[in-house]
Amino acid sequence: MLHSEAIIFAADRPVNHDEIANALQETKNVEEESLEKLPSALEAIVEKYNADFYPFEVKMSGGGYQFLSKSNFHPLIAKLNGTKFRKRLSAAAMETLAIIAYRQPTTKSEMEYIRGVNADYSVQKLLDLELVVILGRKEDAVGKPLLYGTSHTFMDYLGINSIEELPRLNEINQYEDIIPTDANEALPEEGESKMVVNENGEIEVSAEEEGGEKDMVEPIEREVSEELEQAEEEDQHPENENPSQEEKDSEDEDLKQDD
């Protein structure tokens, strides 16, 4: 079991059962009985590191076994690594990757036909990130174009072990589309509280009472009508203003000229 654990720990990628078995066969110190017990040994390793005592675990992901930190330590590790693992794919790269994942093996011309735009940059970006690989050529097509498919890195990134574990398209299509609410249906029914904007621009709730709905607008209309009445009274009975000293001097000069 220790030999298998050492192989998983030292590997820089997920290693599957066959790779571990081949590595053990090349080691002279390992007995044949250990190879026969390899499946149970791998299960024991997984169970061992599932204990709360360890901050990491051995998990089957990306088609093989690997040591991974446990999810509850993610915030701490994220602070340590900073933005190292926060890079995101662009929308174009995500669309291209989805086409490859669900139609693999597929050609670049098929991707461009589905998306309606050139896919050279997106495919090259996915190849650089090792999310897709070249599987070969389409021999029966004109020009024998390259065939693309997803890689083990892609599966490891999603935490799956095979393409069959991806969600089926018919399962995704089962989700109902969100239909916007009709404005008429959103109106409150009789007996329900209604929201009204007061003179200060604040929203208040007015509820129906016995004998009719409480009108929040009446106080505003009453106040406006009182102001209008007051303005009319002022126009009809203007206040006597005391003439200024300049007006008095002007009146005296006019009287002198008349004389």
Phi, psi and omega in degrees: 000325181293325179295316179296319179296322179294322179295315180296320182292321185278340184289142178266012179206168178296135179243133182268183185298316184294320180295321177294319180295318179296321179294323180289325180294330180280354179262123184290333185283350183270130181276162179296328180297328180294325178293323179291329181267009184301314179303316180290329179293319179295320177296323179293322179295316179298316180293325181299313185273001172283348180294151181293349182292334185256140177277358179229171183213161173259121186229145176274107183209140181071024178086011180196178180270145177200155175277130179224144174290148181286152189297329182288351175262006183299314181302321180292316181290326179296322177294324180291317183275346180065228182267016184298320184249022182256009180290140182240153176281151175287166180298321179295319179293323178295317179296317179296319179295322178295320178296316180296319183296321186263349180237011183292147354286138183223159181259167180293325179295326177292322177297316181293327178293321181287316183277334180081009179222167179294139184244014183299310184294317182296317180295317179297321178297318180291326176292319179296324179277358178062029175274335176232159179225162176271122184267343182150209179232151177273097189294330185271004180256157180294128180083354180049065183293159179289147176255135183244148176209170181281157184255177174293330176297322177299314179294320179296322180297323180272351180076030179242167183246350178203161180294334179297342180277354176293149177299138178287148181296325178292333176288322179293322182288349179288340179290130182287145176290146179278118181260129180297148182287138177291138182298323180292326179288337182280350180291144179291145178278169179296138181093347179270158179288148180237153181255132183230144177268125181275185184292341178270004181080011180264149181271129177235154180257127177245129181251152179286139178243174178294132180091006175136168182278139179287119184268121180275352183272338183304312180302325180291314180297320180297319181294320179294318180295322178296321179294321178295316179299319180295321179294322178294319179297322180293325178292323181285325182235078180290146181288143178284114181268141177287125180296147180282171182292326179295320179294322178296317180297321180295320179294322180294320179295322178296320181294320180296318179295324179293325181289000000 
